[in-house]
C-alpha cells in the first residue's frame, strides 16, 4: 500500500487565553468572560477586514474556488443544481475567516489544477493530493483531510487484491493520483482515463475495464448506487488532501493556512467531515 506522508496542523487557543488573562486582572468571571468574548469578536472582525484588504485575489472581495463537482462527498451537485460537500463547506469557512465571499467555478479536474496555475482561480479544492509534480507548478496548503485510494470491481471478479490488477484494464479519473499510481505501477497502456469517476464506473459496468481505482468516499457512493459492484478490502493508497494555489501568492497561502489552523482548533473542520461522512 502506498502512503503519502501526512502534514500536521498547529493548535490555537486564543479565546481561552484572553478569558484567563482578563479574569486574572480582578474582574468577575461573568464580566471577564463577556469582555473576552467581545474583545475576541472585535479582534476577529478587525483581522478579517485587514486580511481581506491585504490579500490579492482574482476578483476583489471574493475567494474563487476551482473544483470538479463529481467527487462525493467532497464536492457534488445537488438535484437543485447547487454544489455542496466537505471541500465546499471548508472553503466557505476559510472565506469567512478571510472576510471574503466564496465563488465556486465547476470544471474538469485537470482544468481546476490549471486554473490556479494560470491565476484564473484563487484556490483549487477537489480532493487534491500533494505530489512532487504538482508542487513544481503550484503551492499547497497544510492538509485538511485524509483520503484512501480504493479499488472497485464487479462481484465475482478474480481481482482480490491490488497485485491482481497486473494484466488488467484499470479505469481512473484523468489527472488524479489514482491515474498516476496505476500508470506508474502497471504501465500507461493498462490504464484508461475518464473525465470523471462516474464515467469510469459506467465503463466498469459495461465491461470496458476490469477495475476502477478512485478515492474511497466516492467509491462507496458509486458502489451503493450500482448493485453488483464492490470495493476490495485492501486499499491501494493512503494520502492527504490539500488546497492548491498559485505559487506567486504567498500571502494567500499564509492566510489560508492560518484559517485552517483556527478551523481545526475550534472543531469546525471535524464537524464538516462528520456532516458528510457518518461513523460506521
C-alpha positions in Angstrom: 0.0 0.0 0.0 1.3 3.4 -0.9 1.4 6.0 1.9 1.6 9.8 1.4 3.1 11.4 4.4 0.6 13.4 6.4 1.1 17.1 7.1 0.3 18.3 10.7 -1.8 21.2 11.9 -0.9 23.5 14.8 -3.4 24.2 17.6 -4.6 27.6 18.8 -6.4 28.7 22.0 -6.7 32.5 21.7 -10.2 32.7 23.3 -9.2 30.7 26.4 -6.0 32.7 26.8 -7.9 36.0 26.6 -10.6 35.0 29.1 -7.9 33.7 31.5 -5.9 37.0 31.3 -9.0 39.2 31.9 -10.1 37.1 34.9 -6.7 37.3 36.5 -6.9 41.1 36.3 -9.6 41.1 39.0 -12.9 41.3 37.1 -15.7 38.9 37.9 -15.9 35.6 36.0 -19.0 36.6 34.1 -17.7 40.1 33.4 -14.4 38.8 32.3 -16.0 36.2 30.1 -18.2 38.7 28.4 -15.4 41.2 27.9 -13.2 38.4 26.5 -15.8 37.4 24.0 -16.4 41.0 22.9 -12.7 41.6 22.6 -12.1 38.4 20.6 -15.1 39.1 18.3 -13.9 42.6 17.7 -10.3 41.5 17.1 -11.6 38.7 14.7 -13.7 41.2 12.7 -10.8 43.6 12.5 -8.4 40.9 11.5 -10.8 39.7 8.8 -11.2 43.2 7.4 -7.4 43.7 7.5 -6.7 40.4 5.9 -9.2 40.9 3.1 -7.7 44.3 2.3 -4.1 42.9 2.2 -4.9 39.9 0.1 -4.7 39.9 -3.7 -7.4 37.7 -5.2 -8.6 37.1 -8.8 -11.7 39.2 -8.1 -11.6 41.8 -5.3 -13.6 40.8 -2.2 -14.0 37.2 -3.4 -12.3 33.9 -2.9 -12.6 32.0 -6.2 -12.6 28.2 -5.8 -12.0 25.9 -8.8 -13.4 22.4 -8.4 -14.7 19.3 -10.1 -18.1 18.6 -8.6 -18.2 14.9 -9.3 -16.4 13.7 -6.2 -18.8 12.9 -3.4 -18.8 13.7 -0.5 -16.1 16.3 -1.1 -17.9 18.1 -3.9 -21.1 17.1 -5.7 -24.0 18.8 -7.5 -27.4 18.5 -5.8 -30.7 18.0 -7.6 -31.3 21.7 -7.2 -28.1 22.4 -9.2 -26.1 23.7 -6.2 -22.7 22.4 -5.3 -22.1 21.1 -1.8 -19.6 18.9 0.1 -16.7 18.8 2.5 -14.5 21.0 0.3 -17.3 23.5 -0.3 -18.1 23.9 3.4 -14.3 24.1 4.2 -13.8 26.8 1.5 -16.8 28.7 2.8 -15.4 28.7 6.4 -12.0 29.8 5.1 -13.6 32.6 3.1 -15.5 33.8 6.1 -12.2 33.8 8.2 -10.6 36.0 5.5 -13.6 38.3 5.1 -14.2 37.3 1.5 -17.2 36.0 -0.5 -16.8 32.4 -1.8 -17.3 31.9 -5.5 -17.3 28.4 -6.9 -16.3 27.5 -10.5 -17.1 23.9 -11.6 -14.8 22.4 -14.3 -12.8 19.3 -15.2 -10.3 18.1 -12.7 -7.3 19.0 -14.8 -8.7 22.4 -15.6 -9.2 23.1 -11.9 -5.5 22.5 -11.3 -4.5 24.6 -14.3 -6.9 27.4 -13.2 -4.8 28.3 -10.1 -1.6 27.9 -12.0 -2.8 30.5 -14.6 -4.2 32.9 -12.0 -7.8 32.3 -13.0 -8.8 31.0 -9.6 -7.5 31.6 -6.1 -7.8 28.1 -4.7 -8.4 24.6 -6.1 -10.2 22.1 -4.0 -11.3 18.7 -5.4 -9.8 16.1 -3.2 -6.4 17.1 -4.4 -3.3 15.2 -3.2 0.1 16.8 -3.0 2.6 15.2 -5.4 6.1 16.3 -6.4 4.9 17.0 -9.9 2.1 19.3 -8.7 4.4 21.0 -6.2 6.6 22.1 -9.1 3.8 24.2 -10.6 1.6 25.2 -7.7 1.7 25.8 -3.9 -0.3 23.7 -1.4 -1.8 24.4 2.0 -1.5 22.2 5.0 -3.5 19.1 4.8 -7.2 19.3 5.8 -8.4 15.8 5.2 -7.2 12.2 4.6 -8.2 10.1 1.7 -7.9 6.5 0.7 -7.5 5.2 -2.9 -9.7 2.1 -3.3 -10.3 -0.5 -6.0 -13.8 -1.1 -7.3 -14.5 -4.5 -9.1 -17.6 -6.5 -10.1 -18.9 -9.1 -7.7 -17.3 -12.4 -8.6 -14.2 -10.7 -10.1 -10.9 -12.7 -9.9 -9.3 -9.5 -8.7 -8.9 -10.0 -4.9 -6.0 -7.6 -4.2 -4.1 -4.8 -5.7 -1.5 -7.2 -7.0 -4.2 -8.9 -9.1 -4.5 -5.7 -11.2 -1.5 -6.7 -13.2 -2.5 -7.5 -16.7 -6.0 -5.9 -16.3 -7.6 -2.8 -17.7 -7.9 -0.2 -15.0 -10.3 2.8 -15.2 -9.4 6.0 -13.4 -10.3 9.7 -13.5 -8.0 11.7 -15.7 -5.2 13.6 -13.9 -5.9 12.1 -10.4 -3.3 10.3 -8.2 -5.2 7.1 -9.0 -4.3 7.6 -12.6 -0.7 8.4 -11.7 -0.3 5.5 -9.3 -1.7 2.9 -11.8 0.3 4.2 -14.7 3.4 4.0 -12.7 2.7 0.6 -11.3 1.1 -1.2 -14.3 2.1 1.0 -17.3 0.1 3.6 -19.2 -1.3 1.0 -21.6 -3.1 -0.7 -18.7 -4.9 2.5 -17.6 -8.0 4.1 -19.2 -8.5 7.7 -18.2 -12.1 9.1 -18.0 -13.3 12.7 -17.4 -14.8 11.7 -14.1 -15.3 8.9 -11.7 -18.9 8.2 -12.7 -17.9 7.6 -16.3 -15.2 5.2 -15.2 -17.7 3.3 -13.1 -20.1 3.1 -16.0 -17.3 1.7 -18.1 -16.7 -0.9 -15.4 -20.4 -1.9 -15.5 -20.2 -2.2 -19.3 -17.2 -4.5 -19.2 -14.8 -1.9 -20.8 -12.4 -2.1 -17.8 -11.8 -4.7 -15.2 -11.5 -2.4 -12.2 -11.7 1.3 -11.2 -9.2 3.0 -8.8 -10.7 6.0 -7.1 -10.9 7.7 -3.7 -12.8 5.6 -1.1 -15.6 8.0 -0.2 -16.8 8.5 -3.8 -16.1 4.8 -4.4 -18.6 4.0 -1.6 -21.2 6.3 -3.2 -20.8 4.7 -6.6 -21.0 1.1 -5.3 -24.1 2.0 -3.3 -25.8 3.2 -6.4 -24.5 0.4 -8.7 -25.6 -3.1 -7.4 -23.2 -5.8 -8.5 -20.0 -3.8 -7.7 -17.8 -4.0 -4.6 -14.8 -2.4 -3.0 -11.7 -4.5 -2.3 -10.9 -4.9 1.4 -7.3 -3.8 0.7 -6.8 -0.1 -0.1 -4.5 1.0 -2.9 -3.0 4.0 -1.2 -3.5 6.5 1.6 -3.0 10.2 1.1 -3.7 13.7 2.4 -5.8 16.4 0.7 -4.6 20.0 0.5 -5.7 23.2 -1.2 -3.9 24.2 -4.4 -2.9 27.8 -5.0 -0.7 29.9 -7.4 3.0 29.7 -6.4 3.3 33.5 -6.5 0.6 34.3 -4.0 2.4 33.6 -0.7 0.2 36.0 1.2 -2.9 33.9 0.3 -1.1 30.7 1.2 -0.2 32.0 4.7 -3.7 33.3 5.3 -5.3 30.1 4.2 -3.0 28.1 6.5 -3.8 30.4 9.4 -7.5 29.9 8.8 -7.1 26.1 8.6 -5.3 26.1 11.9 -8.2 28.0 13.6 -10.9 25.8 12.0 -9.2 22.7 13.2 -8.6 24.1 16.7 -12.2 25.1 17.2 -13.6 21.8 15.8 -15.1 23.3 12.7 -13.2 21.0 10.3 -14.1 17.9 12.1 -17.8 19.0 12.3 -17.7 19.5 8.5 -16.3 16.0 7.9 -18.8 14.4 10.3 -21.7 16.1 8.5 -20.9 14.3 5.3 -19.1 11.1 6.4 -21.0 9.2 9.1 -19.2 7.0 11.5 -19.6 3.3 10.6 
